[in-house]
Amino acid sequence: MKKCIIIICISLTMWTLAIAQNPVIDSLKQVLSTAKEDTTRLITMDALGGQYIMIGDFDLVIKTAGDNLNLAEEIIKKAEKGSAVWKVAKMSQIRSYTNMGIVHRQQGDFPESLKNHAASMTVSDEIGDKKTKGGSYINVGSIYWEQNNYPEALKNYFAGLKLLEEIDFKPWIANAYANIGVIYSEQHNYSEALKYLESGKKIKEEIGDKRGVANSYLNIGSTYDALGNKAEALKMFQAALLLYNEIGDKKNISNANMNIGSSYSDMGNYPEALNYLEESLKMKKEIGDKEGIASASNALGTVYFKQGKYDMAKKYFTDALALSTEIEIMDGKEVAYSGLAAVDSATGNWKAAFEHHKLKIAYRDSTLNEENTKKTVQLQMQYDFDKKEAQTKAEQDKKDAVALKELQKQKLVRNGFMGGFAVVLLFAGVFFTQRNKIKKGKQRSDELLLNILPAEVAEELKYKGSADAKQFDEVTVMFTDFKGFTQISEKLTPTELVSEIHTCFKAFDNIITKYNIEKIKTIGDAYMCAGGLPVTNTTNAVDVVNAAMEIQQFMQQHLQQRQKENKPLFEIRIGVHTGSVVAGIVGVKKFAYDIWGDTVNIASRMESSGEAGKVNISGSTYELVKDKFTCIHRGKILAKNKGEIDMYFVETVS
């Protein structure tokens, strides 16, 4: 009996969350209900979509993805191409198309699924993202596998594998290995199947992916089952079930139950077989997995047939055939026709048995024919050839480098003998100079990185190649801006303008460094910084207001100096607000540490609603600094797009 196997589709959900479904979903819904930033809404809905996939609520996946696509399109129209907001919206499009593609595949709507994955690839190309495009190839391969189009499935798996190996993204490389292994197992090439499946399992164990390891156990068990090693197969299925129960993966718990039930059926233990298979069918109906329902029905039909309960067997085979026909699962139809032919033969209905047997043969031949096998071999040979050629070239390059190094060494020795001790001293001097240059170069690189990123984020980036976005509950954000900058800039030469901005911003940098405040970015004449991140503290509001007061004092002195020199005057507005933000790295080129959230917008409104030469703070910041500073309440001031907000001018230190 054919066992359930796992073909992996890639869901590009931004956040990885626990499977304790209700608390997670409720928490995300709460975040969504209070989110004011469109990008925050996108990220939250993406996470919700991933959760809905995990619990099998496909209607909500489609609705959430559709809402996300509409919102992302609105953002893209308004955002500057290539900006952080634009990229967030583009990634949301990819995740939404991908998740809809996965759901349509589960529901048997393969054309719609392919359409969505093609759309995901198009957006991946727009942003140059090899990882997501590689994942899309894997998803497309899985759709062709569902239709038993093995050559097209392998073509896409190898295409995805090539992209993922270029960026060495191990989790999805392991998925590609697993899916290729499943294809070979389906085509009875069990040695190749086990090779790829074991390779995928090894990577999953290395990266600590319990679900991936469980999937590998399930697929390896199915391969052993096909080889006739029932005991080893059952052992693998039980190991998979143990892990699925541990992580709470309902869909795959049902798959493992089905495989264990089928194994007991093969061993003649029918009561145990029925217990596991009925539990599997029940769970598959709960999550709406039509393909799984068809497979479990076929398996139950087989057990009842072996027991001689032909009416029950016929019922389950008929159910499986109807569902397999509805969602065009060729394997399911082949098994159902085979079962019906056996039932008809056992009950003396020879005509029906012959017709069902012919249909079974037709579907079997369509899925495993010589042309498909040849194409599969060609694809494997091409992939192996390309990989071998790349390895050979790398080895030859290495040999050439060693030979060149040896030749250079021989020349140095020869010149050493010819030039005597003076040349040896010169070589030593060059060596130590070069070593010092390398050391200084590394030190300079580290200094430059720390100029761009906070130290903690820079270390995380160097250690693992990426940095996780983080939520900070209390951060104080400061914006500064020069009043009438556009008009003043027209009176200065470009050199004078840049020099003036540099003088001011350099002073600002020194001031905020003293108060342990993180510079976020400058946009034209605007300067933005924040206290309380990347390391949280309870003094950030006081620190930022102190820095704002010093910046104000510096600008007053600078203004007096420019007055004496009869130069155009730059007056500054300063705005401060305290609240929660999300912080992280954006981009892959000229990447930057940035922050997002309504707090940023309100801080900007504090600046634009202030007055030149004044530090304007919000009510939330005032509550944190009122014991340290003397402030004048301005009342509730109308801020653009934010309504009325309590604002205060900071006068002096108390």
C-alpha positions in Angstrom: 0.0 0.0 0.0 1.3 3.4 -0.9 2.2 5.5 2.1 1.7 9.2 2.6 4.7 11.3 1.8 5.6 14.9 2.4 6.3 17.3 -0.5 7.4 20.6 1.0 6.0 24.0 -0.1 7.7 27.1 1.1 5.6 29.6 3.0 7.4 33.0 3.3 5.9 34.1 6.6 8.0 36.8 8.1 7.7 35.7 11.7 8.2 32.2 13.1 5.7 31.7 15.9 4.7 29.0 18.3 2.0 26.6 17.3 -0.1 27.3 20.4 -2.6 28.7 17.9 -5.2 30.7 19.8 -2.9 32.9 22.0 -0.7 33.7 19.0 -3.6 34.6 16.7 -5.4 36.5 19.4 -2.2 38.5 20.1 -1.7 39.3 16.4 -5.3 40.4 16.1 -4.8 42.7 19.0 -1.6 44.2 17.4 -3.5 44.6 14.1 -6.5 46.4 15.8 -4.1 49.1 17.3 -1.6 49.3 14.4 -1.6 52.8 12.8 1.3 52.3 10.4 0.5 50.6 7.1 3.8 48.7 7.2 3.0 47.4 10.7 -0.4 46.2 9.4 1.3 44.4 6.5 3.8 42.6 8.7 1.1 41.6 11.2 -1.3 40.3 8.5 1.6 38.4 7.0 2.2 36.7 10.4 -1.6 36.0 10.7 -1.6 34.4 7.2 1.2 32.1 8.2 -0.7 31.1 11.4 -3.8 30.4 9.4 -1.9 28.1 7.1 -0.5 26.2 10.1 -4.0 25.6 11.5 -5.5 24.8 8.1 -8.0 27.8 7.9 -7.6 28.3 4.2 -10.5 30.7 3.8 -8.8 33.1 6.2 -5.5 32.7 4.4 -7.0 33.8 1.1 -8.9 36.7 2.7 -5.8 37.9 4.6 -3.6 37.6 1.6 -6.1 39.5 -0.6 -6.3 42.3 2.0 -2.5 42.5 2.1 -2.2 42.7 -1.7 -4.6 45.6 -1.8 -2.8 47.4 1.0 0.7 46.7 -0.5 -0.4 48.0 -3.9 -1.5 51.3 -2.2 1.8 51.6 -0.4 3.8 50.9 -3.5 2.0 53.6 -5.5 2.9 56.2 -2.9 6.4 55.0 -1.9 9.7 55.8 -3.6 11.0 52.8 -5.6 13.7 51.0 -3.7 12.9 52.7 -0.3 12.5 50.6 2.8 8.7 51.0 2.8 8.6 50.0 -0.9 10.6 46.8 -0.1 8.4 45.9 2.9 5.3 46.2 0.6 7.0 44.1 -2.2 8.0 41.3 0.3 4.4 41.4 1.5 3.2 40.8 -2.1 5.6 37.8 -2.4 4.3 36.3 0.9 0.7 36.8 0.0 1.0 35.3 -3.5 3.0 32.4 -2.1 0.5 31.6 0.7 -2.4 31.8 -1.8 -0.5 29.5 -4.1 0.0 27.0 -1.3 -3.7 27.1 -0.3 -5.0 26.7 -3.9 -2.6 23.7 -4.3 -4.1 22.1 -1.1 -7.6 22.7 -2.5 -6.6 21.1 -5.8 -6.9 24.3 -7.9 -3.5 23.9 -9.6 -3.9 26.5 -12.4 -4.7 29.2 -9.8 -1.8 27.9 -7.6 0.7 28.2 -10.5 -0.7 31.6 -11.4 0.1 32.9 -7.8 3.5 31.4 -7.7 4.4 32.9 -11.1 3.3 36.3 -9.7 5.5 35.7 -6.6 8.5 35.0 -8.9 7.9 38.2 -10.9 8.0 40.3 -7.7 11.1 38.4 -6.6 12.9 39.3 -9.8 11.9 43.0 -9.3 13.7 43.1 -6.0 16.5 40.7 -7.0 15.7 38.2 -4.3 17.1 34.8 -5.1 15.9 33.1 -1.9 12.2 33.8 -2.5 12.5 32.9 -6.2 14.2 29.6 -5.2 11.3 28.9 -2.8 8.8 29.6 -5.6 10.5 27.1 -7.9 10.1 24.5 -5.1 6.4 25.3 -4.8 5.9 25.0 -8.5 7.7 21.7 -8.5 5.4 20.5 -5.8 2.3 21.4 -8.0 3.7 19.4 -10.9 4.4 16.5 -8.5 0.8 16.5 -7.5 -0.1 15.9 -11.1 2.6 13.2 -11.5 4.4 15.3 -14.0 7.8 14.2 -12.6 10.1 15.8 -15.3 8.5 19.3 -14.8 8.6 18.8 -11.0 12.3 17.9 -11.1 13.1 20.7 -13.5 11.7 23.2 -11.0 13.3 21.6 -8.0 16.7 21.6 -9.5 16.2 25.3 -10.7 15.3 26.2 -7.1 18.1 24.2 -5.7 20.6 26.0 -7.9 19.5 29.4 -6.7 19.5 28.4 -3.1 22.9 26.8 -3.3 24.2 30.1 -4.7 23.2 31.9 -1.5 23.8 28.8 0.7 20.4 29.0 2.3 20.4 25.7 4.1 16.8 25.4 5.3 15.3 25.5 1.7 18.3 23.5 0.3 17.2 20.7 2.6 13.6 21.1 1.4 14.8 20.8 -2.2 16.8 17.6 -1.4 13.7 16.2 0.3 11.4 16.8 -2.6 13.9 15.4 -5.1 14.2 12.4 -3.0 10.4 11.9 -3.0 10.3 12.1 -6.8 13.0 9.4 -7.1 11.1 7.3 -4.6 7.9 7.7 -6.6 9.8 6.5 -9.7 11.2 3.5 -7.8 14.8 4.8 -7.9 15.2 4.1 -4.2 19.0 4.4 -3.9 18.9 7.9 -5.2 15.8 8.7 -3.1 17.5 7.7 0.1 20.6 9.6 -0.8 18.7 12.9 -1.2 16.3 12.3 1.7 19.2 11.5 4.1 21.1 14.6 2.9 18.0 16.8 3.6 17.5 15.2 7.1 21.1 15.9 8.0 20.7 19.6 7.2 17.4 19.8 9.1 19.1 18.2 12.2 22.0 20.7 11.9 19.7 23.7 11.9 17.4 22.3 14.6 14.3 22.1 12.4 12.1 19.5 14.2 9.3 19.7 11.7 11.8 19.2 8.9 13.4 16.2 10.6 9.9 14.7 11.2 9.1 15.2 7.5 12.3 13.4 6.6 11.5 10.5 8.8 8.1 10.2 7.1 9.6 10.3 3.6 12.4 7.9 4.5 9.9 5.5 6.1 7.8 5.6 2.9 10.9 4.7 0.9 11.7 1.8 3.2 8.1 0.7 2.9 8.4 0.7 -0.9 11.5 -1.5 -0.6 9.5 -3.9 1.5 11.3 -3.2 4.8 8.1 -2.8 6.8 9.7 -2.9 10.3 12.1 0.0 9.4 9.3 1.9 7.8 7.1 1.6 10.9 10.1 2.8 13.1 10.5 5.9 10.9 6.8 6.7 11.0 6.6 6.4 14.7 9.6 8.7 15.1 7.9 11.2 12.8 4.7 11.0 14.9 6.6 11.6 18.1 8.1 14.9 16.7 4.8 16.1 15.1 3.0 15.6 18.4 5.8 17.5 20.2 5.4 20.5 17.9 1.6 20.2 17.5 1.5 19.9 13.7 -2.0 18.7 13.2 -1.9 18.1 9.5 1.3 16.0 9.7 0.1 14.2 12.8 -2.7 12.9 10.5 -0.2 12.0 7.8 1.9 10.0 10.3 -1.2 8.3 11.7 -2.1 7.3 8.2 1.3 5.8 7.5 1.4 3.9 10.8 -2.1 2.6 10.1 -1.1 1.4 6.6 2.0 -0.3 8.0 -0.1 -2.2 10.6 -2.4 -3.1 7.7 0.6 -4.5 5.7 1.6 -6.5 8.8 -1.9 -7.9 9.2 -2.7 -6.0 12.4 -6.1 -4.7 11.2 -7.5 -3.4 14.5 -4.5 -1.1 15.1 -4.6 -0.2 11.4 -8.2 1.0 11.6 -7.5 3.0 14.8 -4.8 5.0 13.3 -6.5 5.4 9.9 -9.8 6.5 11.3 -8.0 9.1 13.5 -6.1 10.3 10.4 -9.3 10.7 8.4 -11.0 12.5 11.2 -8.2 15.0 11.5 -8.0 15.6 7.7 -11.7 16.4 7.6 -11.2 18.9 10.4 -8.5 20.8 8.5 -10.2 20.4 5.1 -7.2 18.6 3.5 -9.0 17.1 0.4 -6.0 15.2 -0.9 -5.4 13.7 2.6 -9.0 12.7 2.9 -8.8 10.8 -0.4 -5.6 9.1 0.7 -7.0 8.1 4.1 -10.2 6.8 2.4 -8.2 4.6 0.0 -6.2 3.3 3.0 -9.3 2.4 5.0 -10.8 0.8 1.9 -7.8 -1.4 1.6 -8.0 -2.5 5.3 -11.7 -3.4 5.0 -11.0 -5.3 1.7 -8.4 -7.4 3.5 -10.9 -8.2 6.2 -13.5 -9.2 3.6 -15.8 -6.3 4.4 -16.4 -5.5 0.8 -19.3 -3.1 1.2 -17.3 -0.9 3.6 -14.2 -1.2 1.3 -16.3 -0.1 -1.8 -17.7 2.8 0.1 -14.3 4.2 1.0 -12.8 3.5 -2.5 -15.7 5.3 -4.1 -15.3 8.3 -1.7 -11.6 8.4 -2.5 -12.3 8.2 -6.3 -14.9 11.0 -6.2 -12.6 13.4 -4.3 -9.5 12.5 -6.3 -11.4 13.2 -9.5 -12.7 16.5 -8.1 -9.2 17.8 -7.3 -7.4 15.8 -10.1 -5.1 13.7 -8.0 -4.0 11.0 -10.4 -2.3 8.8 -7.8 -5.5 8.8 -5.7 -7.6 7.7 -8.8 -5.2 4.9 -9.6 -5.4 3.5 -6.1 -9.1 3.9 -6.0 -9.7 2.2 -9.3 -7.3 -0.7 -8.2 -9.3 -1.1 -5.0 -12.7 -1.0 -6.8 -11.4 -3.6 -9.3 -10.4 -5.9 -6.4 -13.8 -5.5 -4.7 -15.7 -6.1 -7.9 -13.6 -9.2 -8.6 -14.1 -10.6 -5.1 -17.9 -10.1 -5.3 -18.2 -11.6 -8.8 -18.9 -8.4 -10.7 -16.4 -9.3 -13.5 -17.5 -6.6 -16.0 -17.0 -3.8 -13.5 -13.8 -5.3 -12.3 -12.4 -5.3 -15.9 -13.4 -1.7 -16.5 -11.9 -0.5 -13.2 -8.7 -2.5 -13.9 -8.4 -0.9 -17.3 -8.8 2.6 -15.8 -6.2 1.7 -13.1 -3.7 0.7 -15.8 -4.3 3.8 -17.8 -3.6 6.1 -14.9 -0.6 4.1 -13.8 0.9 4.2 -17.3 0.3 7.9 -17.6 2.4 8.6 -14.5 5.3 6.2 -15.0 6.3 5.9 -18.6 9.6 5.6 -20.5 9.6 9.2 -21.7 9.2 10.6 -18.2 11.9 8.4 -16.9 14.3 9.5 -19.7 13.6 13.2 -19.0 14.2 12.6 -15.3 17.6 11.0 -16.0 18.5 13.8 -18.3 17.7 16.4 -15.7 19.7 14.6 -13.0 22.7 14.1 -15.4 22.6 17.9 -16.3 22.5 18.9 -12.7 25.3 16.5 -11.7 27.4 17.6 -14.7 26.9 21.3 -13.8 27.8 20.7 -10.2 30.8 18.5 -11.1 32.0 21.1 -13.6 31.8 23.8 -11.0 33.7 21.6 -8.5 36.4 20.7 -11.1 36.9 24.4 -11.9 37.2 25.3 -8.2 39.7 22.5 -7.7 41.8 23.6 -10.7 41.7 27.3 -9.6 42.9 26.1 -6.2 45.8 24.1 -7.8 46.7 27.1 -10.0 46.8 29.3 -7.0 49.0 26.8 -5.1 51.3 26.5 -8.1 51.5 30.3 -8.5 52.3 30.7 -4.8 55.0 28.0 -5.0 56.5 29.8 -8.1 56.5 33.1 -6.2 58.1 31.4 -3.3 60.9 30.0 -5.5 61.5 33.4 -7.0 61.8 34.9 -3.5 64.3 32.2 -2.5 66.3 32.8 -5.6 66.3 36.5 -5.2 67.2 36.1 -1.6 70.3 34.2 -2.5 71.1 36.7 -5.1 70.4 39.8 -3.1 71.8 38.6 0.2 70.8 39.7 3.6 69.6 43.1 2.6 66.8 41.7 0.4 65.8 39.4 3.3 65.5 42.4 5.6 63.5 44.2 2.9 61.1 41.2 2.5 60.7 41.1 6.3 59.9 44.8 6.3 57.4 44.4 3.5 55.8 41.4 5.3 55.3 43.3 8.6 54.1 46.4 6.8 51.6 44.3 4.9 50.5 42.6 8.0 50.0 45.9 9.8 48.1 47.2 6.8 45.7 44.2 6.9 45.3 44.7 10.7 44.6 48.4 10.2 42.3 47.6 7.3 40.3 45.3 9.5 40.2 47.8 12.3 39.1 50.5 9.8 36.4 48.2 8.4 35.1 47.6 11.9 35.1 51.3 12.6 33.2 52.0 9.4 30.6 49.3 10.3 30.1 50.8 13.8 29.7 54.2 12.1 26.7 52.7 10.2 25.2 50.3 12.7 24.9 50.1 16.5 27.6 47.9 18.1 25.2 45.2 19.1 23.6 45.0 15.7 27.0 45.0 13.9 28.2 42.1 16.0 25.0 40.2 15.3 25.4 40.9 11.6 29.1 39.7 11.5 28.2 36.6 13.6 25.3 35.2 11.6 25.1 37.4 8.4 21.8 39.0 9.4 20.2 40.9 12.2 16.7 40.3 13.6 14.1 43.1 13.8 13.2 43.9 17.4 10.3 45.6 19.2 11.1 48.3 21.8 8.4 49.4 24.1 9.9 52.7 25.3 12.1 54.7 22.9 12.5 58.5 22.8 12.8 59.8 19.2 14.1 63.3 18.3 13.8 65.1 15.0 15.5 68.4 14.1 14.9 70.6 11.1 16.2 73.9 9.9 13.5 76.6 9.4 13.4 78.1 5.9 16.2 75.8 4.7 15.1 75.8 1.1 15.1 79.6 0.8 18.4 79.9 2.7 20.1 77.2 0.6 19.4 79.3 -2.6 21.7 82.0 -1.2 24.7 79.6 -0.7 27.0 77.8 -3.1 26.8 74.0 -3.0 30.1 73.9 -1.1 29.0 76.4 1.5 25.7 74.6 2.0 27.3 71.2 2.5 29.9 72.7 4.8 27.2 74.3 7.0 25.1 71.2 7.3 28.3 69.2 8.1 29.3 71.6 10.8 25.9 71.3 12.5 25.4 67.6 12.1 29.0 66.9 13.4 28.2 68.8 16.5 24.9 67.0 16.9 26.7 63.7 16.5 29.1 64.6 19.4 26.3 65.7 21.6 24.1 62.6 21.2 27.1 60.3 21.6 27.7 61.8 25.1 24.2 60.8 26.1 24.3 57.3 24.6 21.8 58.1 21.9 21.7 56.3 18.6 21.8 58.3 15.4 19.2 56.9 12.9 19.6 58.9 9.8 19.7 62.3 8.1 17.3 63.3 5.3 18.4 66.6 3.7 18.4 69.1 6.5 16.5 66.8 8.9 18.3 64.9 11.7 16.8 61.9 13.4 18.1 60.0 16.5 16.6 57.8 19.3 17.4 56.9 22.8 16.6 53.5 24.5 17.9 51.3 21.7 19.4 49.0 20.6 20.0 48.5 24.4 17.0 49.3 26.4 17.2 51.7 29.4 14.9 53.8 31.6 16.7 57.1 31.2 16.2 57.6 27.4 13.6 60.3 27.7 15.8 62.5 30.0 18.9 61.7 27.9 17.2 62.8 24.7 15.8 66.0 26.2 19.2 66.8 27.6 20.8 66.3 24.2 18.0 68.4 22.6 18.7 71.3 25.0 22.5 71.1 24.2 21.7 71.1 20.5 19.5 74.1 21.0 22.4 75.9 22.9 24.9 75.0 20.2 22.7 76.4 17.5 22.1 79.7 19.4 25.9 80.2 19.7 26.3 79.2 16.0 23.6 81.7 15.1 25.4 84.5 16.8 28.6 83.6 15.1 27.0 83.7 11.6 25.3 87.0 12.5 28.8 88.5 13.2 30.0 87.1 9.8 26.9 88.5 8.1 26.0 85.1 6.8 22.5 83.6 6.2 21.0 82.3 9.5 19.9 78.7 10.2 17.3 78.5 12.9 16.4 75.0 14.2 13.1 73.4 15.4 13.4 70.3 17.6 10.7 67.8 18.4 10.7 64.8 20.8 8.2 62.0 21.5 8.4 58.7 23.5 6.7 55.5 22.6 7.2 52.0 21.0 9.0 51.3 17.8 10.3 48.4 15.7 14.0 48.6 14.8 16.1 46.6 12.4 18.3 46.6 9.3 16.8 47.3 5.9 18.3 46.6 2.5 21.2 44.5 1.2 23.2 47.3 -0.3 24.2 50.4 1.7 22.0 48.8 4.4 20.9 51.0 7.3 19.6 50.6 10.9 16.2 52.2 10.9 13.0 52.4 13.1 9.3 52.3 12.3 6.1 52.9 14.1 3.6 55.6 15.0 6.2 57.0 17.5 8.4 58.1 14.6 5.5 60.0 13.0 4.5 61.7 16.2 8.1 62.8 16.9 8.2 64.3 13.4 4.9 66.2 14.1 6.5 67.5 17.3 9.2 69.1 15.2 7.0 70.5 12.6 4.5 71.8 15.2 7.3 73.5 17.2 8.9 76.9 17.0 12.4 77.9 15.9 14.8 77.9 18.8 12.5 75.7 21.0 12.4 72.1 22.1 8.9 70.8 21.7 8.0 67.6 23.5 4.8 65.5 23.6 2.7 64.7 26.7 4.2 61.1 26.9 7.7 62.5 27.0 6.7 65.2 29.5 5.4 62.6 32.0 8.9 61.0 32.0 10.9 64.2 32.3 8.7 66.6 34.3 10.8 66.2 37.5 14.0 67.0 35.7 13.0 70.0 33.5 10.8 73.1 33.7 8.3 72.9 30.9 5.5 75.2 29.6 2.2 73.5 28.6 1.1 74.7 25.2 -2.2 73.0 25.4 -3.6 70.6 22.8 -2.1 71.4 19.4 -3.4 70.1 16.1 -0.8 67.9 14.5 -1.1 66.9 10.8 -2.9 63.5 10.5 -2.7 63.0 14.3 -5.4 65.2 15.7 -4.8 67.2 18.8 -1.8 66.3 21.0 -0.6 67.8 24.3 2.6 69.7 23.7 5.2 71.3 26.0 8.2 73.7 25.4 11.2 72.7 27.6 12.6 75.8 29.2 15.3 74.9 31.6 16.7 72.1 33.7 14.9 72.0 37.1 
